[in-house]
Amino acid sequence: MTAESLPADLVHVLDAVLSTVEDPRLALGLQTRHLWVRTRCACGCDSADFSLDTAAVAPAPAVTGTRVVAETELFGTGGETVGEVLVFAEDGYLSRLEVCSWGDELLTLTDAHRILCPCDCPGRGAPRAFGFALPVTVRPG
């Protein structure tokens, strides 16, 4: 399976969150072409665990163990934080994208996509009235 088989909304959200990270050698960004979804969260949020061909791409430097390499808060219509998207790497390789809800309403990957990518992408349908410019939080390396 190749990265082309990743669902478009997952690719867009992953790219949106990773675009906030200083990645001088583009190591994390280059990995997205070699990812595939290994498992999905059973709760319905569509968080995804990744696999990739580690022989095809180099690890991101200075990323050891499992850690959050990028995160973005998700805001509701009133400006309140309703959740976040976290991107994890393990030993320099992308390993997981997690959609977290901070309230009673379950946020899904589709919700994160509508908030982070409020465009009229083909096949997506109209964006919700949620998304406005997002302050982004990036954890330092």
C-alpha positions, 0 to 999 in steps of 0.5 A, spaced: 500 500 500 502 506 498 501 513 501 496 515 495 491 510 498 491 514 504 484 518 505 484 525 502 482 528 509 487 524 513 492 527 508 490 534 508 489 534 516 496 531 516 499 536 512 496 542 515 499 540 522 505 538 519 506 545 516 507 548 522 513 544 524 520 547 523 523 541 519 529 543 516 530 537 512 523 536 511 524 529 514 517 528 517 514 531 510 517 526 506 515 520 510 507 522 508 508 519 501 510 512 504 505 512 510 499 507 510 494 506 515 495 500 520 489 501 525 483 506 526 481 508 533 474 504 535 471 510 538 469 513 531 474 519 531 478 516 526 485 517 529 490 513 525 496 509 527 501 509 521 506 504 518 511 506 513 517 503 509 523 505 514 528 503 508 525 508 503 525 514 508 530 517 513 528 518 520 527 525 523 533 527 526 533 529 534 526 525 535 527 519 540 522 515 543 515 516 542 513 524 542 508 529 540 511 532 534 506 537 532 499 539 535 493 544 533 488 546 537 481 546 534 476 551 535 468 551 535 464 557 532 464 561 539 472 561 539 472 556 544 477 550 544 473 544 542 479 539 541 486 538 538 489 534 533 496 531 535 501 528 530 506 523 534 513 520 531 516 514 534 524 514 533 524 519 528 518 516 524 511 518 524 506 513 527 500 516 529 495 522 528 490 523 533 483 527 533 482 529 541 475 532 543 475 536 549 467 536 550 461 531 550 461 532 542 466 527 539 470 530 534 472 526 528 477 526 522 472 529 518 471 535 523 478 536 524 479 537 516 473 542 515 476 546 521 483 546 518 482 546 511 476 550 510 476 550 502 472 547 497 476 541 495 473 537 490 468 531 493 468 534 500 462 538 501 461 545 504 465 546 510 462 547 516 461 554 519 466 553 524 473 554 522 477 561 522 484 562 523 487 557 527 493 559 533 497 553 532 501 550 538 508 547 536 512 543 541 519 544 541 524 539 538 
